[in-house]
Amino acid sequence: MPDSPKASDPPVRLIGHEFSLYSGKARAYLRHKQVPFVESATPVDRKLIEQHVGRRVIPVVVTADGEFVQDTSEIIDYFERRYPERSVYPEGPWQRLVSLLFEVYGDEWLVLPAMHYRWHFKRQNLAYVLKNFGDIIKPGWPRWLRPIGGLPMAMLFATFYKPVMGRSRGNIGEIEKSYEAFLDDFNRHLEDHPFLLGNRASIGDFGLIGPLYAHLYKDPYPGQLMRRRAPNVAEWVERMQRPTDFDGGFLADDEVPETLYPLLGRMFAEQLPVLVDTLRRVGRWAAEHPDASGIPRFIGKHDFFLGKVKATRRVMPFAQWMFQRPLAHYRSLSAGQKARIDPILDELGGLGGLNEPVAMPLKLENYRLALDRQSAGHQGGSGEYLTGGSARRAQ
């Protein structure tokens, strides 16, 4: 098997859309890896996904062999195994941990401001949003009618995300304050580095590009905000779309720039308590359902804080599956490696969370999240997170 794809290889199919958050992650990765691909999201594509995956979700990659790969992390890991050259996973233990943490932060936390900025600023965004929903849902309708056809689904998304992700009237200001601080800190980091860890995009960059491209760069209101407040971030978003800009390497000697510390500190302060409580809730749910093999998309509610404002969101087991990736890597480190990394994690507020036990591991099986009862109680692990397999959410 070749280390990298060739231009003459038969193209894979990316079933996705420019408007879709997670499609942006998969698309940027395929461009980085220079995998030949074509992209579409036709009604026929959606029926194929429902037939093979079991529900209509995007993005999905259909390989030249007819294999359906769904979930962005699974898509990336599929091609990383197939084409190991120019890996997005740094070899250095500290860089690898940081990049995996940023993937979780982008995939599972920045979705909240992404959805807020899309749906809260209706006057600025609504025409653009309805046009895109109409193009996806009613592509056969006359162009001027499509926004009307997209209206019901758009309104569903506009209301559904609030109780799920924890957006309330009381924390709107904190969501915007947190996101703008993120923009400021990331903008400062990008003054010195084109990507998170040097001259090559890591798995962390691809985690961030999902929310930062389709919603926070492309949507009218947040796009203007990003270009005005954080021009380096806007340039990074554009750079992530150009495969020729991915040819460099990661920083030498496993260096993680200190300009990333404020971003990590924000993740540990805001998201890590939610992830830790999710681990505990999943363990409790599994104990209360001893005969279950699968697990629901939501298993109740829990409180979280942005600043000093408390809100409530759904407990999402999928966030645990994502968090297991950096946890598995961290727990595979030697004592000497941890001796170097732990003081930094402790200072930033992340050490306790990375040592939280995983009471009930989760796995992906047949495009569904499942309880991994056979692995329960085995905390160390091999650090394997290129899992190969199966399922996620839609956008």
PATI-660544 format. One record per residue (C-alpha): z, y, x; residue number from 1. Coordinates in steps of 0.25 Angstrom, whole numbers, plus 5000, padded with zeros to 4 digits. Each point is the difference from the previous one (the first is absolute). Layout:
<nodes>
{up = Z | north = Y | east = X | seq = NUM}
...
</nodes>
This chain:
<nodes>
{up = 5000 | north = 5000 | east = 5000 | seq = 1}
{up = 4996 | north = 5014 | east = 5006 | seq = 2}
{up = 5011 | north = 5010 | east = 5003 | seq = 3}
{up = 4993 | north = 5011 | east = 4993 | seq = 4}
{up = 4990 | north = 5001 | east = 4988 | seq = 5}
{up = 4985 | north = 5002 | east = 5003 | seq = 6}
{up = 4991 | north = 5010 | east = 4993 | seq = 7}
{up = 4991 | north = 4988 | east = 4996 | seq = 8}
{up = 5011 | north = 4993 | east = 4993 | seq = 9}
{up = 4998 | north = 4998 | east = 4985 | seq = 10}
{up = 5008 | north = 5011 | east = 4993 | seq = 11}
{up = 5013 | north = 4997 | east = 4993 | seq = 12}
{up = 5002 | north = 5007 | east = 4986 | seq = 13}
{up = 5011 | north = 5010 | east = 4998 | seq = 14}
{up = 5003 | north = 5001 | east = 4985 | seq = 15}
{up = 5007 | north = 5013 | east = 5000 | seq = 16}
{up = 4998 | north = 5015 | east = 4997 | seq = 17}
{up = 5001 | north = 5013 | east = 5007 | seq = 18}
{up = 5011 | north = 5004 | east = 4989 | seq = 19}
{up = 5008 | north = 4988 | east = 5003 | seq = 20}
{up = 5013 | north = 5002 | east = 5009 | seq = 21}
{up = 5000 | north = 4986 | east = 5006 | seq = 22}
{up = 4984 | north = 4999 | east = 5001 | seq = 23}
{up = 5002 | north = 5011 | east = 5010 | seq = 24}
{up = 5009 | north = 4992 | east = 5009 | seq = 25}
{up = 4990 | north = 4988 | east = 5000 | seq = 26}
{up = 4988 | north = 5009 | east = 5002 | seq = 27}
{up = 5005 | north = 5007 | east = 5012 | seq = 28}
{up = 5004 | north = 4987 | east = 5006 | seq = 29}
{up = 4986 | north = 4994 | east = 4998 | seq = 30}
{up = 4994 | north = 5012 | east = 5006 | seq = 31}
{up = 5010 | north = 4999 | east = 5012 | seq = 32}
{up = 4997 | north = 4986 | east = 5002 | seq = 33}
{up = 4985 | north = 5003 | east = 4998 | seq = 34}
{up = 4998 | north = 4988 | east = 4990 | seq = 35}
{up = 4987 | north = 5002 | east = 4993 | seq = 36}
{up = 5004 | north = 5002 | east = 4985 | seq = 37}
{up = 4994 | north = 5005 | east = 4987 | seq = 38}
{up = 5009 | north = 5006 | east = 4990 | seq = 39}
{up = 4999 | north = 5000 | east = 4985 | seq = 40}
{up = 5009 | north = 5000 | east = 4987 | seq = 41}
{up = 4991 | north = 4995 | east = 4989 | seq = 42}
{up = 5004 | north = 4994 | east = 4987 | seq = 43}
{up = 4994 | north = 4987 | east = 5005 | seq = 44}
{up = 5009 | north = 5001 | east = 5013 | seq = 45}
{up = 5012 | north = 5002 | east = 4991 | seq = 46}
{up = 4996 | north = 4987 | east = 4992 | seq = 47}
{up = 4999 | north = 4993 | east = 5013 | seq = 48}
{up = 5014 | north = 5004 | east = 5005 | seq = 49}
{up = 5006 | north = 4996 | east = 4987 | seq = 50}
{up = 4993 | north = 4987 | east = 5001 | seq = 51}
{up = 5004 | north = 4997 | east = 5014 | seq = 52}
{up = 5013 | north = 5008 | east = 5002 | seq = 53}
{up = 5005 | north = 4999 | east = 4985 | seq = 54}
{up = 5001 | north = 5015 | east = 4997 | seq = 55}
{up = 4992 | north = 5012 | east = 5002 | seq = 56}
{up = 5005 | north = 5007 | east = 5013 | seq = 57}
{up = 4994 | north = 5007 | east = 5011 | seq = 58}
{up = 4997 | north = 5000 | east = 5012 | seq = 59}
{up = 4995 | north = 4986 | east = 5002 | seq = 60}
{up = 4991 | north = 4995 | east = 5012 | seq = 61}
{up = 4990 | north = 4989 | east = 4997 | seq = 62}
{up = 4996 | north = 4994 | east = 5013 | seq = 63}
{up = 4987 | north = 4995 | east = 5004 | seq = 64}
{up = 5005 | north = 4986 | east = 4997 | seq = 65}
{up = 5004 | north = 5004 | east = 4986 | seq = 66}
{up = 5015 | north = 5001 | east = 5003 | seq = 67}
{up = 5008 | north = 5010 | east = 4992 | seq = 68}
{up = 5011 | north = 5007 | east = 5008 | seq = 69}
{up = 5009 | north = 5009 | east = 4992 | seq = 70}
{up = 5011 | north = 5010 | east = 5004 | seq = 71}
{up = 4997 | north = 5009 | east = 5012 | seq = 72}
{up = 5010 | north = 4994 | east = 5009 | seq = 73}
{up = 4994 | north = 4987 | east = 4998 | seq = 74}
{up = 4986 | north = 5006 | east = 5002 | seq = 75}
{up = 5004 | north = 5006 | east = 5013 | seq = 76}
{up = 5006 | north = 4987 | east = 5005 | seq = 77}
{up = 4988 | north = 4992 | east = 4996 | seq = 78}
{up = 4991 | north = 5008 | east = 5009 | seq = 79}
{up = 5010 | north = 5001 | east = 5011 | seq = 80}
{up = 5001 | north = 4985 | east = 5001 | seq = 81}
{up = 4985 | north = 4999 | east = 5000 | seq = 82}
{up = 4997 | north = 5012 | east = 5009 | seq = 83}
{up = 5012 | north = 5002 | east = 5010 | seq = 84}
{up = 4993 | north = 5011 | east = 5008 | seq = 85}
{up = 5006 | north = 5014 | east = 4999 | seq = 86}
{up = 5012 | north = 4995 | east = 4992 | seq = 87}
{up = 5007 | north = 5009 | east = 4991 | seq = 88}
{up = 5013 | north = 4993 | east = 5004 | seq = 89}
{up = 5006 | north = 5006 | east = 5013 | seq = 90}
{up = 5005 | north = 4990 | east = 5010 | seq = 91}
{up = 5012 | north = 5008 | east = 5003 | seq = 92}
{up = 5012 | north = 4996 | east = 4992 | seq = 93}
{up = 5005 | north = 5014 | east = 4997 | seq = 94}
{up = 4986 | north = 5005 | east = 4997 | seq = 95}
{up = 4997 | north = 4988 | east = 4991 | seq = 96}
{up = 5013 | north = 5002 | east = 4992 | seq = 97}
{up = 4997 | north = 5015 | east = 4998 | seq = 98}
{up = 4986 | north = 4997 | east = 4995 | seq = 99}
{up = 5005 | north = 4990 | east = 4990 | seq = 100}
{up = 5011 | north = 5009 | east = 4995 | seq = 101}
{up = 4989 | north = 5011 | east = 4998 | seq = 102}
{up = 4992 | north = 4990 | east = 4992 | seq = 103}
{up = 5011 | north = 4997 | east = 4991 | seq = 104}
{up = 5003 | north = 5015 | east = 4999 | seq = 105}
{up = 4985 | north = 5003 | east = 4996 | seq = 106}
{up = 4998 | north = 4988 | east = 4991 | seq = 107}
{up = 5013 | north = 5001 | east = 4992 | seq = 108}
{up = 5006 | north = 5014 | east = 5001 | seq = 109}
{up = 4990 | north = 5011 | east = 5002 | seq = 110}
{up = 4994 | north = 4994 | east = 4987 | seq = 111}
{up = 5010 | north = 5008 | east = 4993 | seq = 112}
{up = 4995 | north = 5014 | east = 5005 | seq = 113}
{up = 4986 | north = 4995 | east = 4999 | seq = 114}
{up = 5001 | north = 4997 | east = 4985 | seq = 115}
{up = 5009 | north = 5013 | east = 4997 | seq = 116}
{up = 4990 | north = 5009 | east = 5007 | seq = 117}
{up = 4988 | north = 4994 | east = 4992 | seq = 118}
{up = 5006 | north = 5000 | east = 4986 | seq = 119}
{up = 5010 | north = 5012 | east = 5000 | seq = 120}
{up = 4990 | north = 5010 | east = 5004 | seq = 121}
{up = 4991 | north = 4997 | east = 4988 | seq = 122}
{up = 4993 | north = 5014 | east = 4999 | seq = 123}
{up = 4995 | north = 4999 | east = 5014 | seq = 124}
{up = 4997 | north = 4985 | east = 5000 | seq = 125}
{up = 4997 | north = 4995 | east = 4986 | seq = 126}
{up = 4985 | north = 5002 | east = 5000 | seq = 127}
{up = 4998 | north = 4993 | east = 5013 | seq = 128}
{up = 5009 | north = 4988 | east = 4996 | seq = 129}
{up = 4993 | north = 4998 | east = 4987 | seq = 130}
{up = 4987 | north = 5000 | east = 5006 | seq = 131}
{up = 5004 | north = 4989 | east = 5010 | seq = 132}
{up = 5007 | north = 4992 | east = 4990 | seq = 133}
{up = 4988 | north = 5001 | east = 4991 | seq = 134}
{up = 4990 | north = 4996 | east = 5011 | seq = 135}
{up = 5009 | north = 4987 | east = 5003 | seq = 136}
{up = 5002 | north = 4996 | east = 4985 | seq = 137}
{up = 4988 | north = 5005 | east = 4993 | seq = 138}
{up = 4989 | north = 5000 | east = 5010 | seq = 139}
{up = 4989 | north = 4997 | east = 4990 | seq = 140}
{up = 5003 | north = 5012 | east = 4991 | seq = 141}
{up = 4993 | north = 5013 | east = 5002 | seq = 142}
{up = 5006 | north = 5008 | east = 5011 | seq = 143}
{up = 5005 | north = 5011 | east = 4991 | seq = 144}
{up = 5008 | north = 4990 | east = 4991 | seq = 145}
{up = 5006 | north = 4992 | east = 5011 | seq = 146}
{up = 5013 | north = 5009 | east = 5002 | seq = 147}
{up = 5003 | north = 4997 | east = 4985 | seq = 148}
{up = 4999 | north = 4985 | east = 5002 | seq = 149}
{up = 5009 | north = 5001 | east = 5012 | seq = 150}
{up = 5011 | north = 5008 | east = 4992 | seq = 151}
{up = 5008 | north = 4989 | east = 4994 | seq = 152}
{up = 5002 | north = 4993 | east = 5014 | seq = 153}
{up = 5003 | north = 5013 | east = 5007 | seq = 154}
{up = 5011 | north = 5003 | east = 4990 | seq = 155}
{up = 5006 | north = 4986 | east = 5002 | seq = 156}
{up = 5000 | north = 5002 | east = 5015 | seq = 157}
{up = 5006 | north = 5014 | east = 4998 | seq = 158}
{up = 5012 | north = 4995 | east = 4992 | seq = 159}
{up = 5002 | north = 4986 | east = 5006 | seq = 160}
{up = 5003 | north = 5004 | east = 5014 | seq = 161}
{up = 5012 | north = 5009 | east = 4997 | seq = 162}
{up = 5010 | north = 4990 | east = 4996 | seq = 163}
{up = 4995 | north = 4990 | east = 5010 | seq = 164}
{up = 5000 | north = 5008 | east = 5012 | seq = 165}
{up = 5012 | north = 5009 | east = 4996 | seq = 166}
{up = 4993 | north = 5014 | east = 4997 | seq = 167}
{up = 5009 | north = 5008 | east = 4991 | seq = 168}
{up = 5001 | north = 5015 | east = 4995 | seq = 169}
{up = 5012 | north = 5001 | east = 5009 | seq = 170}
{up = 4994 | north = 4995 | east = 5013 | seq = 171}
{up = 4986 | north = 5007 | east = 5000 | seq = 172}
{up = 5005 | north = 5011 | east = 5010 | seq = 173}
{up = 5006 | north = 4989 | east = 5009 | seq = 174}
{up = 4987 | north = 4992 | east = 5000 | seq = 175}
{up = 4992 | north = 5012 | east = 5004 | seq = 176}
{up = 5010 | north = 5004 | east = 5010 | seq = 177}
{up = 5000 | north = 4987 | east = 5007 | seq = 178}
{up = 4985 | north = 4998 | east = 5000 | seq = 179}
{up = 4998 | north = 5014 | east = 5006 | seq = 180}
{up = 5010 | north = 4997 | east = 5011 | seq = 181}
{up = 4992 | north = 4987 | east = 5002 | seq = 182}
{up = 4988 | north = 5009 | east = 5002 | seq = 183}
{up = 5006 | north = 5009 | east = 5009 | seq = 184}
{up = 5006 | north = 4989 | east = 5009 | seq = 185}
{up = 4987 | north = 4992 | east = 5000 | seq = 186}
{up = 4992 | north = 5013 | east = 5003 | seq = 187}
{up = 5009 | north = 5003 | east = 5012 | seq = 188}
{up = 4998 | north = 4985 | east = 5005 | seq = 189}
{up = 4985 | north = 5001 | east = 4999 | seq = 190}
{up = 5000 | north = 5012 | east = 5009 | seq = 191}
{up = 5002 | north = 4991 | east = 5012 | seq = 192}
{up = 4994 | north = 4986 | east = 4995 | seq = 193}
{up = 4988 | north = 4997 | east = 4991 | seq = 194}
{up = 5007 | north = 4988 | east = 4994 | seq = 195}
{up = 5015 | north = 4996 | east = 4998 | seq = 196}
{up = 5000 | north = 4992 | east = 5014 | seq = 197}
{up = 4989 | north = 5006 | east = 5008 | seq = 198}
{up = 4985 | north = 4999 | east = 5000 | seq = 199}
{up = 4999 | north = 4988 | east = 4991 | seq = 200}
{up = 5004 | north = 4999 | east = 4985 | seq = 201}
{up = 5011 | north = 4990 | east = 4998 | seq = 202}
{up = 5004 | north = 4992 | east = 4987 | seq = 203}
{up = 5009 | north = 5012 | east = 4998 | seq = 204}
{up = 4988 | north = 5010 | east = 4999 | seq = 205}
{up = 4993 | north = 4991 | east = 4990 | seq = 206}
{up = 5013 | north = 4999 | east = 4992 | seq = 207}
{up = 5000 | north = 5015 | east = 4999 | seq = 208}
{up = 4986 | north = 5002 | east = 4997 | seq = 209}
{up = 5000 | north = 4994 | east = 4987 | seq = 210}
{up = 5008 | north = 5011 | east = 4993 | seq = 211}
{up = 4996 | north = 5011 | east = 5009 | seq = 212}
{up = 4985 | north = 4998 | east = 4998 | seq = 213}
{up = 4997 | north = 4997 | east = 4985 | seq = 214}
{up = 5011 | north = 5008 | east = 4994 | seq = 215}
{up = 5006 | north = 5010 | east = 5009 | seq = 216}
{up = 4987 | north = 5004 | east = 5008 | seq = 217}
{up = 4989 | north = 4998 | east = 4989 | seq = 218}
{up = 5007 | north = 5005 | east = 4988 | seq = 219}
{up = 4998 | north = 5015 | east = 4998 | seq = 220}
{up = 5014 | north = 5005 | east = 5000 | seq = 221}
{up = 5007 | north = 4992 | east = 5011 | seq = 222}
{up = 4987 | north = 5000 | east = 5008 | seq = 223}
{up = 5001 | north = 5015 | east = 5001 | seq = 224}
{up = 5014 | north = 4999 | east = 5003 | seq = 225}
{up = 4998 | north = 4991 | east = 5012 | seq = 226}
{up = 4989 | north = 5008 | east = 5006 | seq = 227}
{up = 5008 | north = 5013 | east = 4999 | seq = 228}
{up = 5013 | north = 4995 | east = 5004 | seq = 229}
{up = 4997 | north = 4988 | east = 5009 | seq = 230}
{up = 4986 | north = 5001 | east = 5006 | seq = 231}
{up = 5002 | north = 4990 | east = 5011 | seq = 232}
{up = 5004 | north = 4990 | east = 4989 | seq = 233}
{up = 4987 | north = 5003 | east = 4992 | seq = 234}
{up = 4992 | north = 4998 | east = 5013 | seq = 235}
{up = 5007 | north = 4987 | east = 5002 | seq = 236}
{up = 4996 | north = 4996 | east = 4986 | seq = 237}
{up = 4985 | north = 5003 | east = 5004 | seq = 238}
{up = 5002 | north = 4993 | east = 5014 | seq = 239}
{up = 5005 | north = 4987 | east = 4993 | seq = 240}
{up = 4986 | north = 5000 | east = 4993 | seq = 241}
{up = 4992 | north = 4999 | east = 5013 | seq = 242}
{up = 4999 | north = 4987 | east = 5007 | seq = 243}
{up = 4996 | north = 5007 | east = 5013 | seq = 244}
{up = 5013 | north = 5007 | east = 5001 | seq = 245}
{up = 5008 | north = 4986 | east = 5001 | seq = 246}
{up = 4996 | north = 4996 | east = 5014 | seq = 247}
{up = 5012 | north = 5005 | east = 5008 | seq = 248}
{up = 5013 | north = 4992 | east = 5003 | seq = 249}
{up = 5015 | north = 5001 | east = 4996 | seq = 250}
{up = 5009 | north = 5008 | east = 5009 | seq = 251}
{up = 5004 | north = 4993 | east = 5013 | seq = 252}
{up = 5014 | north = 4994 | east = 5002 | seq = 253}
{up = 5003 | north = 4997 | east = 4986 | seq = 254}
{up = 5002 | north = 5015 | east = 4998 | seq = 255}
{up = 5004 | north = 5005 | east = 4986 | seq = 256}
{up = 4999 | north = 5016 | east = 5000 | seq = 257}
{up = 5012 | north = 5007 | east = 4996 | seq = 258}
{up = 4992 | north = 5008 | east = 4991 | seq = 259}
{up = 5000 | north = 4988 | east = 4991 | seq = 260}
{up = 5015 | north = 5000 | east = 4999 | seq = 261}
{up = 5001 | north = 5010 | east = 4989 | seq = 262}
{up = 4990 | north = 4992 | east = 4991 | seq = 263}
{up = 5008 | north = 4987 | east = 5003 | seq = 264}
{up = 5013 | north = 5007 | east = 4997 | seq = 265}
{up = 4995 | north = 5004 | east = 4986 | seq = 266}
{up = 4995 | north = 4986 | east = 4997 | seq = 267}
{up = 5014 | north = 4994 | east = 5004 | seq = 268}
{up = 5007 | north = 5011 | east = 4992 | seq = 269}
{up = 4991 | north = 4999 | east = 4987 | seq = 270}
{up = 4993 | north = 4987 | east = 5000 | seq = 271}
{up = 5009 | north = 4990 | east = 5008 | seq = 272}
{up = 5012 | north = 5000 | east = 4989 | seq = 273}
{up = 4990 | north = 4996 | east = 4990 | seq = 274}
{up = 4994 | north = 4989 | east = 5008 | seq = 275}
{up = 5014 | north = 4995 | east = 5004 | seq = 276}
{up = 5004 | north = 5000 | east = 4985 | seq = 277}
{up = 4987 | north = 4993 | east = 4996 | seq = 278}
{up = 5004 | north = 4988 | east = 5010 | seq = 279}
{up = 5013 | north = 4999 | east = 4993 | seq = 280}
{up = 4994 | north = 5001 | east = 4986 | seq = 281}
{up = 4990 | north = 4989 | east = 5003 | seq = 282}
{up = 5010 | north = 4991 | east = 5006 | seq = 283}
{up = 5009 | north = 5002 | east = 4987 | seq = 284}
{up = 4988 | north = 4998 | east = 4991 | seq = 285}
{up = 4996 | north = 4987 | east = 5007 | seq = 286}
{up = 5014 | north = 4995 | east = 4999 | seq = 287}
{up = 5001 | north = 5003 | east = 4985 | seq = 288}
{up = 4986 | north = 4992 | east = 4998 | seq = 289}
{up = 5002 | north = 4988 | east = 5009 | seq = 290}
{up = 4988 | north = 4993 | east = 4994 | seq = 291}
{up = 4990 | north = 5012 | east = 5002 | seq = 292}
{up = 4989 | north = 4999 | east = 5010 | seq = 293}
{up = 4993 | north = 5013 | east = 4997 | seq = 294}
{up = 5007 | north = 5014 | east = 4998 | seq = 295}
{up = 4996 | north = 5011 | east = 4990 | seq = 296}
{up = 4994 | north = 5013 | east = 5005 | seq = 297}
{up = 5013 | north = 5008 | east = 4996 | seq = 298}
{up = 5014 | north = 4994 | east = 4999 | seq = 299}
{up = 5008 | north = 5011 | east = 4995 | seq = 300}
{up = 5003 | north = 5014 | east = 5004 | seq = 301}
{up = 5008 | north = 5007 | east = 5012 | seq = 302}
{up = 5004 | north = 5014 | east = 5004 | seq = 303}
{up = 4995 | north = 5007 | east = 5012 | seq = 304}
{up = 5001 | north = 5014 | east = 5006 | seq = 305}
{up = 4991 | north = 5011 | east = 5005 | seq = 306}
{up = 5009 | north = 5010 | east = 5006 | seq = 307}
{up = 5012 | north = 5001 | east = 4992 | seq = 308}
{up = 4992 | north = 4997 | east = 4987 | seq = 309}
{up = 5002 | north = 4986 | east = 4994 | seq = 310}
{up = 4989 | north = 4993 | east = 4991 | seq = 311}
{up = 4997 | north = 4986 | east = 4995 | seq = 312}
{up = 4988 | north = 4992 | east = 5004 | seq = 313}
{up = 4996 | north = 4985 | east = 4997 | seq = 314}
{up = 5004 | north = 4989 | east = 5010 | seq = 315}
{up = 4987 | north = 4996 | east = 5006 | seq = 316}
{up = 5000 | north = 4986 | east = 5007 | seq = 317}
{up = 4987 | north = 5003 | east = 5007 | seq = 318}
{up = 5007 | north = 5011 | east = 5008 | seq = 319}
{up = 5008 | north = 4988 | east = 5006 | seq = 320}
{up = 4988 | north = 4992 | east = 5004 | seq = 321}
{up = 4995 | north = 5013 | east = 5007 | seq = 322}
{up = 5013 | north = 5002 | east = 5007 | seq = 323}
{up = 5001 | north = 4986 | east = 5005 | seq = 324}
{up = 4989 | north = 5003 | east = 5009 | seq = 325}
{up = 5008 | north = 5010 | east = 5009 | seq = 326}
{up = 5012 | north = 4991 | east = 4998 | seq = 327}
{up = 4994 | north = 4988 | east = 5005 | seq = 328}
{up = 4995 | north = 5007 | east = 5012 | seq = 329}
{up = 5013 | north = 5007 | east = 5003 | seq = 330}
{up = 5008 | north = 4986 | east = 4999 | seq = 331}
{up = 4990 | north = 4994 | east = 5010 | seq = 332}
{up = 5004 | north = 5009 | east = 5011 | seq = 333}
{up = 5008 | north = 4996 | east = 5012 | seq = 334}
{up = 5014 | north = 5006 | east = 5003 | seq = 335}
{up = 4994 | north = 5008 | east = 5011 | seq = 336}
{up = 4989 | north = 5006 | east = 4991 | seq = 337}
{up = 5011 | north = 5003 | east = 4989 | seq = 338}
{up = 5009 | north = 5007 | east = 5011 | seq = 339}
{up = 4989 | north = 5010 | east = 5002 | seq = 340}
{up = 4996 | north = 5002 | east = 4985 | seq = 341}
{up = 5013 | north = 4999 | east = 4993 | seq = 342}
{up = 5006 | north = 5013 | east = 5005 | seq = 343}
{up = 4988 | north = 5008 | east = 4995 | seq = 344}
{up = 5001 | north = 4993 | east = 4987 | seq = 345}
{up = 5014 | north = 5002 | east = 4998 | seq = 346}
{up = 4999 | north = 5015 | east = 5003 | seq = 347}
{up = 4989 | north = 5001 | east = 4990 | seq = 348}
{up = 5007 | north = 4993 | east = 4989 | seq = 349}
{up = 4992 | north = 4987 | east = 5000 | seq = 350}
{up = 5008 | north = 4990 | east = 5007 | seq = 351}
{up = 5009 | north = 4995 | east = 4989 | seq = 352}
{up = 4988 | north = 4998 | east = 4991 | seq = 353}
{up = 4992 | north = 4992 | east = 5010 | seq = 354}
{up = 5012 | north = 4990 | east = 5001 | seq = 355}
{up = 5001 | north = 4998 | east = 4985 | seq = 356}
{up = 4999 | north = 4985 | east = 4996 | seq = 357}
{up = 4988 | north = 4996 | east = 4992 | seq = 358}
{up = 5007 | north = 4992 | east = 4990 | seq = 359}
{up = 4987 | north = 4994 | east = 4993 | seq = 360}
{up = 4987 | north = 5002 | east = 5008 | seq = 361}
{up = 4988 | north = 5002 | east = 4992 | seq = 362}
{up = 4986 | north = 4995 | east = 5003 | seq = 363}
{up = 4986 | north = 5002 | east = 4994 | seq = 364}
{up = 4994 | north = 4988 | east = 4994 | seq = 365}
{up = 4987 | north = 4999 | east = 4992 | seq = 366}
{up = 5000 | north = 5016 | east = 4999 | seq = 367}
{up = 5014 | north = 5000 | east = 4994 | seq = 368}
{up = 5014 | north = 5003 | east = 5006 | seq = 369}
{up = 5008 | north = 4988 | east = 5001 | seq = 370}
{up = 5014 | north = 4996 | east = 5004 | seq = 371}
{up = 5001 | north = 4993 | east = 5014 | seq = 372}
{up = 5012 | north = 4992 | east = 4997 | seq = 373}
{up = 4997 | north = 4990 | east = 5012 | seq = 374}
{up = 5002 | north = 5012 | east = 5010 | seq = 375}
{up = 5012 | north = 5006 | east = 4993 | seq = 376}
{up = 5012 | north = 5000 | east = 5009 | seq = 377}
{up = 4991 | north = 5000 | east = 5013 | seq = 378}
{up = 5002 | north = 5014 | east = 5005 | seq = 379}
{up = 4994 | north = 5000 | east = 5014 | seq = 380}
{up = 4986 | north = 4996 | east = 4998 | seq = 381}
{up = 4988 | north = 5000 | east = 5009 | seq = 382}
{up = 4996 | north = 5015 | east = 4998 | seq = 383}
{up = 4987 | north = 4995 | east = 4993 | seq = 384}
{up = 4994 | north = 5010 | east = 4990 | seq = 385}
{up = 4985 | north = 4997 | east = 5001 | seq = 386}
{up = 5003 | north = 4991 | east = 4988 | seq = 387}
{up = 4986 | north = 4998 | east = 4994 | seq = 388}
{up = 5000 | north = 4998 | east = 4985 | seq = 389}
{up = 4999 | north = 5008 | east = 4988 | seq = 390}
{up = 5005 | north = 5011 | east = 4990 | seq = 391}
{up = 5004 | north = 5014 | east = 4997 | seq = 392}
{up = 4999 | north = 5012 | east = 4990 | seq = 393}
{up = 4989 | north = 5008 | east = 4995 | seq = 394}
{up = 4997 | north = 5015 | east = 5001 | seq = 395}
</nodes>
